[in-house]
Amino acid sequence: MKRTTVKLPDEVDAQLRHEAARRGLTISELTREALETHLANGRGKRRRLLAAGAGRSGQSDVSERIEEILAAEVDRSH
């Protein structure tokens, strides 16, 4: 594994530290995860959850199934 130094604005550093603590990860673990996700998603393109358009689906039970739908979309994007 290689070591890399990254300079971050104070606000981004604070957010990174807060999120790492919240998730029980080290700064390095969260940074690696974020970079891997960013690079895996079409060279930095934001991942699009298809369920975001669920309101136009024509299905009447979407609000009752939203957790199931979102979980399926997240699984599909990994």
VOGU-3710 file (C-alpha; in Angstrom, 3 decimals, decimal comma):
1> mkrttvklpd> 0,000/0,000/0,000  1,288/3,490/-0,857  1,173/6,534/1,397  -0,184/9,770/-0,099  -0,435/13,215/1,456  -3,491/15,299/0,598  -4,036/18,930/1,514  -7,641/19,671/2,490  -9,469/22,870/3,342  -10,210/23,062/7,078
11> evdaqlrhea> -13,951/22,546/6,529  -13,442/19,395/4,427  -10,996/18,040/7,009  -13,537/18,657/9,780  -16,272/16,911/7,777  -13,972/13,975/7,040  -13,042/13,580/10,706  -16,657/13,876/11,837  -17,873/11,260/9,330  -15,031/8,877/10,164
21> arrgltisel> -15,843/9,144/13,872  -19,561/8,744/13,216  -18,955/5,560/11,211  -16,238/4,193/13,493  -13,600/4,283/10,741  -10,114/5,718/10,607  -9,482/8,764/8,431  -7,467/6,523/6,095  -10,252/3,935/5,800  -12,887/6,546/4,985
31> trealethla> -10,588/8,335/2,538  -9,795/5,075/0,707  -13,487/4,171/0,592  -14,427/7,598/-0,780  -11,708/7,517/-3,431  -12,543/3,957/-4,488  -16,235/4,845/-4,793  -15,457/8,049/-6,683  -13,151/6,288/-9,134  -15,463/3,292/-9,606
41> ngrgkrrrll> -18,460/5,436/-10,509  -17,626/6,409/-14,051  -14,420/8,284/-13,332  -15,972/10,529/-10,734  -19,482/10,896/-12,056  -22,025/10,965/-9,300  -23,892/7,749/-8,870  -27,526/8,041/-9,810  -30,136/6,205/-7,809  -32,833/5,111/-10,215
51> aagagrsgqs> -35,360/5,156/-7,388  -35,099/8,956/-7,378  -37,650/8,960/-10,209  -39,970/6,554/-8,393  -42,655/9,211/-8,045  -43,309/8,880/-11,756  -43,451/5,103/-11,730  -47,213/4,769/-11,862  -47,035/2,337/-8,949  -49,217/3,179/-5,971
61> dvserieeil> -47,176/1,378/-3,279  -43,848/3,186/-3,729  -44,097/5,147/-0,470  -44,714/1,903/1,422  -41,772/0,141/-0,298  -39,258/3,024/-0,473  -36,698/1,401/1,866  -36,790/-1,811/-0,183  -36,507/0,116/-3,465  -33,574/2,259/-2,279
71> aaevdrsh> -31,739/-0,746/-0,863  -32,088/-2,544/-4,205  -30,719/0,483/-6,065  -27,748/0,831/-3,724  -26,987/-2,900/-4,076  -27,235/-2,586/-7,854  -24,779/0,335/-7,934  -22,042/-1,592/-6,053
//
